[in-house]
């Protein structure tokens, strides 16, 4: 299995986020990617390759031009208004407000974001475009005939919608990969999101489309971030009706207490759709020691995830999402990939 990785991920290195009512150092940090790279190298998963630069036209198949312009210029506007420290939004256009893009950077940040835990820094644009390039290059490798590829993306992407960032995500890497695969002739891609948190951005991007199937196994939004999307009755809209499947699970879920059953059900739905390629939004924050998660999977459960995914029998692209128990993160990710390779 080839691995795609960019050292430019290090340019997203925020100093603060608002979490649990406090300004704290972010849990999404460069050490995550370095730990994963070390573990997959030690496990001899495969050759590590650098990505080709991503084409902005590809990004615009997923995100609006105005949103991409905002991401590219937000840091300079923030520094001009406030100074050289992390940019975090102040307020958001809630239900009683109009949805117009303000001129002031504080207003723009509120308009384009949905949380205060995702800092924009001097290196954000460089890091997020590098992360998207990792996903796009992985898609190219799959299209060229690789059976499976691991795109070690950082920052993650599945919370980013067409014109909204949050949840540590700015560009939706999985969606970029899907569009890259479609451009190379795959007509029925499927995405399975196994991150602890619902892939709200990915769902929103494809919700009205029937040419991409999206399945997500995640913590119940009645209990967990992002709270406002990810319910089981969200099945798609218009042409996308029936092409969206959510499997929300309660806090405390473990492999034998609901997770395996949900994974099998999600893969059954994907099989019924009849896809020609599979994109896996791979989060390892289902681990029982993850600091911002409430599932109870153990290290021995992660190879089983890989084994189940392999049984789908599809060309497969793994796109890295979340996972914040740094000491165990790399081992858990390597276990998914090893389980897939050995199944």
Secondary structure, DSSP 8 states (H G I E B T S, - for coil): -EEE--GGGGG---S-EEETTEEE--SS-HHHHHHHHHHHHHTT---EE------HHHHTTTS-HHHHHHHHHHHHHHHHHT-SS-B-------TTS-----SSHHHHHHHHBS-SS--B-TTHHHHHHHHHHHHHHHHHHHHTT-SEEEE--SS--TT-BTTBBBTTBSS-HHHHHHHHHHHTT--SEEEEE-SSS--HHHHHHHTT-SSEEEEEEEE-TTTSTT-SS--TT----GGGTTSEEEEEE-TT--IIIIIHHHHHHHHHHHHHHT-SEEEEEE--TTBTT-TT----B-HHHHHHHHHHHHTT-S-EEEEE-----HHHHHHHHHHHHHHHHH-
